[in-house]
Amino acid sequence: MATITVQEVAPDVYAVHNRWVEGKSGIVLGRRHTLLIDANGYPDETQAALDWLRERGRQPSLVVLTHGHGDHILGGAPLLALEPAPVVVAHCHTPQVIERQLAGWAEREGASVDDVRARTLWPTVTVGGEGAPGTTLWLGNKTVRLLPTPGHSEDSMCAYIEEDRLLFGGDTVVTGIVPAIGDGDSRQLEDSLRRLSGLDIDVLVPGHGPVMRGVNTVRAWMLGWADYLLRVRKAVEKEVRSPTAMGLAEETIVDEIPFERFVGDRLPLEKHDMDRRHRATVYKIVIELLTGHDVGA
């Protein structure tokens, strides 16, 4: 059985540390509802969180999925056994995000797709959609606003607790790794980060990395990553449009956007295979520009 670290980050609000690249999920103890933010990447971690709640006479009635990637939902099996079952809230695109990953998950586990599908935590209520406003959950004494923040993935959402000015950032806002867009879009993520920076956020619980505190610190961090995406895109544009770029392989262009110049000392190069993560982000931006997916190019 996993042992987890549960850190109180605001009154009755907790960050749950998991082992997937400094991962973070959340617990909010409301007067009317107990809310889980994400379901971790491993069932034993989610079971440990449920045991922690049970010791306090609690059981989750609501689960919010910040998006449908495996490290945020594959630990959800223990939630399927709960009676009564919690309401699982996610973005309207989350079912299709999950669906397209099932075959890969099944192959890694050596299981059938049907078996993995049956053990997967699926949304029971979906929100969002084109032009839709955010959704608000009332926990009795906590107001939780669910904010669509596409970019890391098409279904990404953040959860903002108004009373505590606290944001659960999912993988839209990370502090321990560079922004990832392999399943997303760099311009959308940049826009989401700039919009979020307009909120007063005293506490940031990222999807991966240390908890961050202070309105100015959080805002500067978000804008720093938005600027990183913009700077990388402009550098890639320059390389792609150079007369000498004709016929160059994508990896050759990526080589011209080094970690040291674009990330620098924001994150340690040697941790979490950071250079590979930076290169993957740059590579995705190269593909966006070469395929014309980046309509602003």
C-alpha positions as CSV (number, residue, x, y, z in Angstrom):
1,M,0.0,0.0,0.0
2,A,1.3,3.4,-0.9
3,T,2.1,6.0,1.7
4,I,1.1,9.5,0.6
5,T,1.9,13.0,1.9
6,V,-1.2,15.1,2.5
7,Q,-0.3,18.8,2.9
8,E,-2.8,21.4,4.2
9,V,-2.5,24.4,1.8
10,A,-5.5,26.4,3.1
11,P,-8.2,25.7,5.7
12,D,-9.7,22.3,4.8
13,V,-7.9,22.2,1.5
14,Y,-5.1,19.7,0.9
15,A,-2.5,18.9,-1.7
16,V,-1.9,15.2,-2.1
17,H,1.6,14.4,-3.3
18,N,2.0,11.4,-5.6
19,R,5.0,9.7,-7.2
20,W,4.4,10.5,-10.8
21,V,6.9,13.3,-11.5
22,E,6.1,15.3,-8.3
23,G,2.4,14.9,-9.1
24,K,-0.3,16.7,-7.1
25,S,-4.0,15.9,-6.6
26,G,-6.3,17.6,-4.2
27,I,-8.8,17.2,-1.4
28,V,-11.3,19.9,-0.3
29,L,-13.4,19.2,2.8
30,G,-16.6,21.2,2.4
31,R,-19.4,21.3,4.8
32,R,-21.8,19.7,2.3
33,H,-19.5,17.9,0.0
34,T,-16.0,16.3,0.0
35,L,-14.2,17.0,-3.3
36,L,-11.3,15.2,-4.9
37,I,-9.3,16.9,-7.5
38,D,-8.0,14.2,-9.9
39,A,-7.4,10.5,-9.1
40,N,-3.6,10.1,-9.2
41,G,-1.8,7.8,-11.5
42,Y,-1.8,4.6,-9.3
43,P,-4.8,2.9,-7.5
44,D,-2.8,2.4,-4.3
45,E,-2.3,6.2,-4.0
46,T,-6.0,6.9,-4.5
47,Q,-6.8,4.2,-1.9
48,A,-4.4,5.8,0.5
49,A,-6.2,9.1,0.0
50,L,-9.6,7.4,0.6
51,D,-8.2,5.8,3.8
52,W,-7.0,9.3,5.0
53,L,-10.5,10.6,4.4
54,R,-12.2,7.6,6.1
55,E,-10.1,8.2,9.2
56,R,-11.8,11.7,9.3
57,G,-15.3,10.3,8.7
58,R,-15.3,11.5,5.1
59,Q,-15.9,10.0,1.7
60,P,-15.8,11.9,-1.6
61,S,-19.1,12.9,-3.1
62,L,-17.5,14.8,-6.0
63,V,-14.5,14.2,-8.1
64,V,-13.1,16.8,-10.6
65,L,-10.8,15.7,-13.3
66,T,-8.5,18.4,-14.6
67,H,-8.0,16.4,-17.8
68,G,-8.1,12.9,-19.0
69,H,-4.4,11.9,-19.1
70,G,-3.4,8.7,-17.4
71,D,-1.3,10.2,-14.6
72,H,-4.5,12.0,-13.4
73,I,-7.1,9.2,-13.8
74,L,-5.5,5.8,-13.9
75,G,-5.6,5.6,-10.1
76,G,-9.3,5.9,-10.1
77,A,-10.3,2.3,-9.7
78,P,-10.9,2.5,-5.9
79,L,-13.4,5.2,-6.5
80,L,-15.5,2.9,-8.7
81,A,-16.2,0.7,-5.6
82,L,-17.6,3.5,-3.4
83,E,-21.2,3.5,-2.3
84,P,-22.7,5.9,-3.1
85,A,-20.6,6.6,-6.2
86,P,-19.2,10.1,-6.4
87,V,-20.2,12.4,-9.2
88,V,-17.2,12.7,-11.6
89,V,-17.1,16.1,-13.3
90,A,-14.8,16.7,-16.3
91,H,-14.7,18.7,-19.5
92,C,-16.9,17.7,-22.3
93,H,-13.9,16.6,-24.4
94,T,-12.5,14.4,-21.6
95,P,-14.3,11.2,-22.7
96,Q,-12.7,11.4,-26.2
97,V,-9.3,12.2,-24.7
98,I,-9.6,9.1,-22.5
99,E,-10.9,7.0,-25.4
100,R,-7.9,7.6,-27.7
101,Q,-5.5,6.5,-24.9
102,L,-7.1,3.2,-24.0
103,A,-5.3,1.1,-26.6
104,G,-1.9,2.4,-25.4
105,W,-2.8,1.8,-21.7
106,A,-4.0,-1.7,-22.6
107,E,-0.8,-2.5,-24.5
108,R,1.4,-1.4,-21.6
109,E,-0.5,-3.4,-19.1
110,G,-0.8,-6.5,-21.3
111,A,-4.6,-6.3,-20.9
112,S,-7.6,-6.0,-23.2
113,V,-9.0,-2.6,-24.1
114,D,-12.3,-3.6,-22.7
115,D,-10.7,-4.6,-19.3
116,V,-8.9,-1.2,-19.1
117,R,-12.1,0.6,-20.1
118,A,-14.0,-1.1,-17.3
119,R,-11.4,-0.1,-14.7
120,T,-11.2,3.5,-15.9
121,L,-12.8,6.4,-14.1
122,W,-15.1,8.0,-16.6
123,P,-16.9,11.4,-16.2
124,T,-20.5,11.2,-15.1
125,V,-21.1,14.9,-15.7
126,T,-19.4,17.0,-18.4
127,V,-19.1,20.8,-18.6
128,G,-17.5,23.3,-20.9
129,G,-17.6,23.3,-24.7
130,E,-17.1,26.0,-27.3
131,G,-17.6,29.4,-25.7
132,A,-19.1,28.0,-22.6
133,P,-18.4,29.8,-19.3
134,G,-16.8,28.1,-16.3
135,T,-18.9,26.0,-14.0
136,T,-19.2,26.6,-10.2
137,L,-19.5,23.9,-7.5
138,W,-20.8,24.9,-4.1
139,L,-19.4,22.7,-1.3
140,G,-21.4,24.4,1.5
141,N,-18.6,26.8,2.5
142,K,-16.3,26.6,-0.5
143,T,-17.0,28.0,-4.0
144,V,-15.0,26.1,-6.6
145,R,-14.9,27.6,-10.1
146,L,-14.0,25.2,-12.9
147,L,-12.2,27.1,-15.6
148,P,-11.6,25.7,-19.1
149,T,-7.9,26.1,-19.8
150,P,-7.0,24.3,-23.1
151,G,-3.5,24.0,-24.3
152,H,-1.9,21.1,-22.4
153,S,-4.8,19.1,-23.7
154,E,-8.1,20.1,-25.3
155,D,-10.0,19.1,-22.2
156,S,-7.8,20.9,-19.6
157,M,-9.5,22.6,-16.7
158,C,-8.3,24.4,-13.5
159,A,-10.2,24.5,-10.2
160,Y,-10.2,27.9,-8.4
161,I,-11.4,28.1,-4.8
162,E,-12.6,31.6,-4.4
163,E,-12.6,31.9,-0.6
164,D,-9.0,30.8,-0.4
165,R,-7.8,32.3,-3.6
166,L,-6.3,28.9,-4.4
167,L,-5.8,27.3,-7.8
168,F,-5.5,23.6,-8.6
169,G,-3.6,24.0,-11.9
170,G,-3.7,20.5,-13.3
171,D,-1.1,20.3,-16.0
172,T,-2.0,23.8,-17.3
173,V,0.2,25.3,-14.6
174,V,3.2,23.2,-13.5
175,T,6.1,24.2,-11.3
176,G,8.4,21.1,-11.5
177,I,8.6,20.6,-15.3
178,V,8.4,22.6,-18.5
179,P,4.9,23.0,-20.0
180,A,3.9,20.0,-22.0
181,I,1.8,20.3,-25.2
182,G,2.3,16.9,-26.9
183,D,-1.5,16.4,-26.7
184,G,-2.3,20.0,-27.0
185,D,-1.6,23.4,-28.6
186,S,1.0,25.9,-27.7
187,R,-1.0,29.0,-28.6
188,Q,-4.0,27.8,-26.5
189,L,-1.7,27.1,-23.5
190,E,-0.1,30.5,-23.8
191,D,-3.5,32.1,-23.9
192,S,-4.7,30.0,-20.9
193,L,-1.7,31.0,-18.8
194,R,-2.1,34.7,-19.6
195,R,-5.8,34.5,-18.7
196,L,-5.1,32.7,-15.4
197,S,-2.5,35.3,-14.5
198,G,-5.3,37.8,-14.2
199,L,-6.7,35.9,-11.2
200,D,-5.6,36.7,-7.6
201,I,-4.0,33.4,-6.7
202,D,-2.4,33.2,-3.2
203,V,-1.7,29.5,-3.5
204,L,-1.0,27.4,-6.6
205,V,-1.2,23.6,-6.4
206,P,0.3,22.5,-9.7
207,G,-0.2,19.2,-11.5
208,H,3.5,18.6,-11.1
209,G,6.0,20.3,-8.9
210,P,6.1,22.2,-5.6
211,V,3.2,24.2,-4.2
212,M,3.8,27.9,-4.9
213,R,2.6,30.8,-2.7
214,G,2.2,34.6,-3.2
215,V,0.1,36.4,-5.7
216,N,3.0,38.1,-7.4
217,T,5.1,34.9,-7.4
218,V,2.4,32.9,-9.0
219,R,1.5,35.5,-11.6
220,A,5.2,35.9,-12.6
221,W,5.6,32.1,-12.9
222,M,2.5,31.8,-15.2
223,L,3.6,34.7,-17.3
224,G,7.1,33.3,-17.4
225,W,5.9,30.1,-19.0
226,A,3.5,32.0,-21.4
227,D,6.5,34.0,-22.5
228,Y,8.6,30.9,-22.8
229,L,6.1,29.4,-25.3
230,L,6.0,32.7,-27.2
231,R,9.8,33.0,-27.3
232,V,10.1,29.4,-28.5
233,R,7.5,29.9,-31.2
234,K,9.2,33.0,-32.5
235,A,12.6,31.3,-32.5
236,V,11.1,28.3,-34.4
237,E,9.4,30.7,-36.9
238,K,12.8,32.3,-37.6
239,E,14.4,28.9,-38.1
240,V,11.5,27.5,-40.3
241,R,11.4,30.6,-42.5
242,S,15.2,30.9,-42.9
243,P,16.3,30.3,-46.5
244,T,18.7,27.7,-45.2
245,A,15.9,25.7,-43.5
246,M,14.6,24.1,-46.7
247,G,14.6,20.4,-46.2
248,L,15.9,20.5,-42.7
249,A,14.7,17.7,-40.4
250,E,12.5,18.8,-37.5
251,E,15.1,17.6,-35.0
252,T,17.7,19.8,-36.6
253,I,15.5,22.8,-36.0
254,V,14.9,21.7,-32.4
255,D,18.7,21.6,-31.9
256,E,18.7,25.4,-32.5
257,I,16.4,26.1,-29.5
258,P,18.5,25.0,-26.5
259,F,17.3,24.5,-23.0
260,E,19.9,26.7,-21.5
261,R,18.8,29.8,-23.5
262,F,15.0,29.3,-23.2
263,V,14.5,27.7,-19.8
264,G,17.8,28.7,-18.1
265,D,17.7,28.4,-14.3
266,R,13.9,28.3,-14.0
267,L,14.3,24.5,-13.7
268,P,17.2,22.2,-13.1
269,L,18.4,20.5,-16.3
270,E,19.3,17.2,-14.6
271,K,15.9,16.7,-13.0
272,H,12.9,14.7,-14.5
273,D,14.8,14.4,-17.9
274,M,14.1,18.1,-18.3
275,D,16.0,18.7,-21.6
276,R,14.0,15.9,-23.2
277,R,10.8,17.6,-22.0
278,H,11.9,20.9,-23.4
279,R,12.8,19.4,-26.7
280,A,9.4,17.7,-26.9
281,T,7.7,21.0,-26.4
282,V,9.9,22.7,-29.1
283,Y,9.3,19.8,-31.4
284,K,5.5,20.1,-31.1
285,I,5.8,23.9,-31.9
286,V,7.9,23.0,-35.0
287,I,5.2,20.6,-36.1
288,E,2.5,23.2,-35.5
289,L,4.3,25.7,-37.7
290,L,5.3,23.2,-40.5
291,T,1.8,21.8,-40.8
292,G,0.1,25.2,-40.7
293,H,-1.7,24.1,-37.5
294,D,-0.5,27.4,-35.9
295,V,-2.9,29.7,-37.7
296,G,-1.1,32.8,-36.3
297,A,2.1,31.9,-38.1
